[in-house]
């Protein structure tokens, strides 16, 4: 496979990252943004792995704790719960995720064991219930919803599945280092041209970041970490700036959020001496803010303390709190207009108005 440069020059391997300035202390008495609580609690069961449709009306989720385990949809307008795919003795279904256009739901298929071992990626069209299945263990939707990136742990390949043909085209070799319980370390760029993903470097046992140009099948090295078993979560700004959240293990674990600057070098936007509980960042549509879940206080009986949603001003690297609930673990996503930040965790959605 050929290699080529992205829009940014390739960052040299093992670059030393400069720490960001210390976060600003929020002023006393500042009012918290308004929060709308949405509970998805089926009678006699629990809801997990929540995904909100783009229009905010539907919630896809995994139902557990009852005889009707599997994937369901909750209609916020009617209060109705509708089944999508039911678990069987051989297979269970996880991580339902709406396509950007809201017309389909992708999900992981695995054995009904703990932890699950994912064997394929399913895509279900909501209107007619047609379904495609691709071999793989992780996925990421394309911005157009017409294709889906598929990572296959068994074959060591990153490919692109076409919803029109049902076929997968290989675009890059990979050596995934994902734990089955971790989020897929893979993200499709907003312009549809690149897929960023994390790899394990076999000779070092450490983690790195690569970027594949989808249609040209060209591969670029972005950054390599020295820390072994670093956990990396990738995300993009609306204008195509690649960012990532990394948890670096060791005697003194740390957590940081970085992004490539205009010259293609990693810039540290946030650094913490604590491992964040669920720091999965989300870049606002205007590119000015990154929301994250962080744990500013350490709890001696836990590996982390109470968590809340905070916002980073990208230009100044200053922090401000958006919630004071102290149990904000979950996934973050922005509405298209940037007016609402959605936190999904457990059986509950929180819609925050920053």
N, C-alpha and C positions, 0 to 999 in steps of 0.2 A: 504493500500500500504506500502511495506517495504521501508526503507530508507537505503542508503549506502553512502560511501564516494567516491568522485571523485579521480582523480589522486593527488589532493591536499587535505590536511586536511580541514575540514569545518571551515570557519571563524566564530568566535563567534558573536552572535547577537549584534547589536548596537556597533560595533567596532569604536573607534575614529580614523579618518584618519589623518595622518600627511600630511601637505601641502608640495607640491613640491617646489623646489628652484625656485626663481624668473626667468622668462624667460630671455634669453640673448637678448640683443639689437642687431639687425642685423647691420653690418657695412655699413656705407654710401657708396653708389656707387656700391654695389654688383649687378651684372646683374640678372634680373629675368629669370626664365626658359622660353623656347620657348612655345608658346600657339597656338594651332590650333583651330579656331572657326568653329563650325558646326551648322548652323541654320536649324531647321526643321520648316518651315513656309508654311503650305498648303495654296493655294490661297483662300482667303475669309474666312479663319478659323485660329484657334490657336492650337498649340500643347503643351500639358502638360504631366507630368508623364513619362518622357523619360527613356527608358531602352536600353542600347547598347548591341548587341550580342557579344559573346566572341571573334569572329573573327573581330569585328569592322565594319562589312559591313552593318548590318541592325539596325534600330532604331524602337523599338515599342513605341507607344505613344497613349495618349488619345486626340482625336480631339474634340474641342469645338468651339463655335462661328459660327456655320454653321448648315445647315439642315442635315448634315451627321455626327452627333455626334456618338462617339463610339471609338473603338480601331482600330488603323491602324498600318501599317509597312511602313517605309521609307527606300528605297534601296539607299544607298549612291553612289553606282557605276552607277546606271542608272538614279537616280533622281526621280524614280517612287514612288508614294504613293498607297499602296494597302489596302483595307478594311479587317479587321479581324472579328469584332463583332459590330453590329450596336445597338445603344440605341433604346429603345422602350418607349411607354408611361408608362409602368410599371417598366422597369428595365434600369439601366445605368451601365457602366463598367469602372473600375478605376484601377490604379496602375499596368499596365502590366509589367511583369518581366520575362526576359529570364531565362530558366533553364541553369545550368552550361554548359551542352553540346550543348546549342543553338538550340535544336530540338523542344522545346515546350515553351509556354508562359503561365504563371499563372496570374490571375487577380482577383480583387474583384468585386462582383456583389451587387448592392444595389438599392434603390429607387432613382429616379431622383429628389432629393430634396437637399437642402443645409442646414446643412451639411448632407452628405449621411449616411444612416444606413446600414452597410454591412450585408448581409444575407447569402451569400455563396461565395465559392472560385471556380473559373473555371480554367480548364487546357486545353489548345488547342494545339494539335500536329500540327506543321506547315506544314509538308509534305502532310498529307491526311485530315487535318481539322477535325479529330475526336476530341470530347470534353467530358470531365468529369466534373461533378459538385459535390462539397462536401459542406455540411452545415458548415458555419464558418464565421469568421469576420477578420481573419488575417492568413498569411501563411509565410513559409520559406522553400526554396528548400533544399533537401538533396544534399550532394556533388556529388553523383552519378547520380542525376537527375531522379532516379527511384521512389523516394518517396517524399512526401511533408508534412511538419508539418502544422497542421490545428488547430487554436485556435477558439473555439466556445463560444462566449460571452453568448449566450442564455442558453446553457447546462452547462457552467462552466467546460468544458473539454478541455484538450490538447490531440490531437490525431495525428496519422500518416496515411496519405492516400497513398494507393498503386496505381501507375499508371497502373499496370498490372491487378489488380482485381477490382479497383474502390471502394474498401472498406476502411473504416477508423477504425483503432485500437486505443482505448483509452490508453494513457500511464500515464496521471497525471490529478488530479483535479486542477482547476485554479479559481482565482477570479480576472479576468482582470480589470485593472484600466486604460485602454487606452481610450483616447479621439478619436472619429472617425477621426479627422484630424491629429492625431499624427502618426508617423511611427510605424509599429508593433514592440513591444518590445520583440522580439523573434529572436533567431539565432541558426542555426545548426552548430555543431562543424565540423572542416575540416576532422576529422577521421570518421565522420558519427555516432559516438557512443552516443553523448549527444546533447540535445537541452536546451539552456539557455533561460529563459523567466522571465518577470517581473510580479509581482502579487501585488494586493492590500491586505493589512492586515486589515480585517474588524474591528477587535477589536480596532485598532489604527488609521485607516483611512490613514495610511502611505504606502509606497511602499517597496517591497523587491525583491530579485533576487533568483530564484531557478534554479536547473539544473536537468533534467530528463535523466536517462540512457535509451535510446530508446528501446532496445530489452529486457532488464531486467525489465523494468517498475519500476525502483527504483528512488527515489527522494532525492535530497540533497539541504539543505539550504546553500546559498552562502553568502548573506549579507542582512541586513535590514536597511533601512534609518528611522531616526526619523522624518524627514521633511514630512509634509503632502502634498500629491499630487506632489511628486517629479516625474519628467519626466525622464525615463530611456531608453537609446538606447544601445543595446548589440551588441558586435562584437568579433571575435576571431582572434588570431594570427595564422599564418600558422602552427606553431608547437603545437597548442592547448591551448594557454594561453587565458583565458577569460578576456575580457575588457569591460568597459561600460562608456558611457557618461551620466552624470546626471545633470539635471537642478533642483536646489533646490530653491523653492519659499520662500517668506517671505518679511519682511520689507527691507531686504538687500539680494536680490536674488544672488545666486552664480552658477557657472558652473564648473564641474570638470571631468577629465578623469582618471579612475582608472583601475587597472588590478591586478589579483591575482599573487603574486610572487611565487617563488619556494616552499615556505613553506605553501602556501595556504592563506596568509593574503593579504588584499587589500592594494595596493600601489598606492599613488596618483602621476600620471605622469604630470598632468596639473591642474591648478586652476586659476579661473578668478572671479573677483568681479562683472563682468557683465554677463548677460544671453546671451550666444552666439546666433546669429541669426539662424543658421542652422548647429550646430556643430555635424554632423554625421560622426564620425571618420571612417577611413579605414586603416587597417594594411597592410604594404607592404609585398610582397611575401617573402622577405628575413628576415622579422621580425625585422628589424633595425629601421623602421620609422613608425610613425602614422601620417597620414594626417588628417587635420580637418579644418573646416571653423570657423573662429573666428572674433570677433569684438573688436579690441583693443582700439577703441575710442568710447566714448559715445556721442550720438547726443541728444540734449535736447528736440527735437521735436519728437523723435521716442523712442521706447522701446530699441532700439539698434542702433549702428552706422554702418558705412560702413564696409562690410565684405570682407575678402580675405581668400585664402587658405594658410595654414601654415603647417609646418612639425615639429613633435617632434622627436628628437633623443631619442630613448627609453633608451639607456644606460646612457646618461648624463642628460636627461630631458630638454635639451636646445631647443629653438624654432628658426626657420628661416622661412621667408616668401617665398612663391612660386608664388604668384600673387600680382599685385598692381592695380586691376581693380575696387575695392571698391563696387562690386555688385555680390559677389560670392556665394550667397545663393543657396543651392541645395544639391544633394547627391553625394558622392564620391565613386569611385571604382578604383581598380588597374588592369592593364593588367596582364596576367599570368606571363610574364617575368619581371614585375616590372619596365619597362622602361617608361610606360605611366600612368598617373593619370587622370581619367576622372571625370569631374564635370558636372553633369546634373542638369539644373534648368530652369524653364519656357519652352521656345521653343528652347533652345540652349544647345549644348554640347561644353565643352572646354576640349581639350586634352592637358595635360600639360606634359612636359618632364623635370622631376625634375633634 
